[in-house]
């Protein structure tokens, strides 16, 4: 039996815009308030799973109002990363906070298990599997990092601004961002061909 079993190794692809809208629509129709808040915040924040599940209400809201922007200290690097919170995400997160009557000291996504303060990264991974499966995608191909990569891959496609992507992901080295996005020579040449002098 190989070490990776039947799992697909390597980078997980980001979701495409129509896939994001399909998942969001299904979550809205089903009334899955927590999952909608988690999904929208995962897309907007571009955080690793370990940082996303550990967000407290006070990190993103003040006096019951969800902020336009937030800053989180990344667990992996110990460095702060800032992200925007779009209007639809603010609405989803606000509805979740109100439904559960969470205070600023509470974790945004508390665990149902008494022993754990917030949902685990493993539980978050199972939730992501459920999301991608509900729109007919193979859950073995996608993972929590697909959520992290979704918005930045679209930003890079639209702007070609790798420095902006580096800042949004909180990477210290540009080389890490290049590897993360999977930028190849063909991509660089395609960008170069669009510039006429």
Residue pairs with C-beta under 8 A, 6 or more apart in sequence:
6 140
7 140
8 140
8 141
11 145
11 149
11 180
11 182
12 141
12 142
12 143
12 145
12 146
12 149
13 141
13 142
13 146
13 149
14 146
14 149
14 150
14 152
14 153
14 154
15 23
15 132
15 142
15 146
15 147
15 150
17 154
19 132
19 135
19 137
20 43
20 150
22 135
23 39
23 131
23 132
23 134
23 135
24 36
24 39
24 40
26 134
26 135
27 35
27 36
27 39
27 131
28 36
33 92
33 95
33 96
33 99
34 96
34 109
35 127
35 131
36 92
36 95
36 96
37 89
37 92
37 93
37 95
37 96
37 108
37 109
38 52
38 109
38 124
38 127
39 131
39 147
40 86
40 88
40 89
40 92
40 93
41 52
41 55
41 60
41 85
41 89
41 92
41 93
41 108
42 52
42 144
42 147
42 148
43 89
43 147
43 150
43 151
44 83
44 84
44 85
44 86
44 89
44 151
45 51
45 52
45 55
45 70
45 72
45 83
45 85
46 81
46 83
46 148
46 151
46 152
46 168
46 169
47 55
47 72
47 74
47 81
47 83
47 148
48 74
48 75
48 76
48 144
48 145
48 148
49 121
49 124
49 125
49 144
49 145
49 147
49 148
50 75
50 76
50 121
51 72
51 74
51 75
51 76
52 124
53 107
53 109
53 118
53 119
53 120
53 121
53 123
53 124
54 75
54 107
54 118
55 72
55 107
55 108
55 109
56 104
56 105
56 106
56 107
56 108
57 97
57 102
57 103
57 104
57 105
57 106
57 107
57 108
58 104
58 105
59 70
59 72
59 108
60 66
60 67
60 70
60 85
60 93
60 108
61 67
61 93
61 94
61 97
61 104
62 104
64 94
64 97
64 98
65 94
66 85
66 89
66 90
66 93
66 94
66 97
67 85
67 90
68 84
68 85
68 90
69 82
69 83
69 84
69 85
70 82
70 83
70 85
71 80
71 81
71 82
72 80
72 81
72 83
73 79
73 80
74 80
74 81
74 170
77 170
77 172
79 170
79 172
80 170
81 168
81 169
81 170
83 168
85 93
93 108
96 102
96 108
97 108
100 106
100 110
102 108
102 110
107 117
107 118
108 118
109 118
109 119
110 117
110 118
110 119
111 117
111 118
111 119
111 120
111 123
119 127
121 144
124 144
125 143
125 144
128 139
128 142
128 143
128 144
128 146
128 147
129 139
129 142
130 139
132 138
132 139
132 141
132 142
132 146
133 139
148 169
149 180
149 181
151 168
152 165
152 168
152 169
152 181
153 181
155 161
155 164
155 165
155 168
156 162
156 165
156 181
156 183
160 191
162 174
162 177
162 178
162 181
162 183
163 174
165 177
165 181
166 174
166 176
166 177
169 177
169 180
171 177
171 180
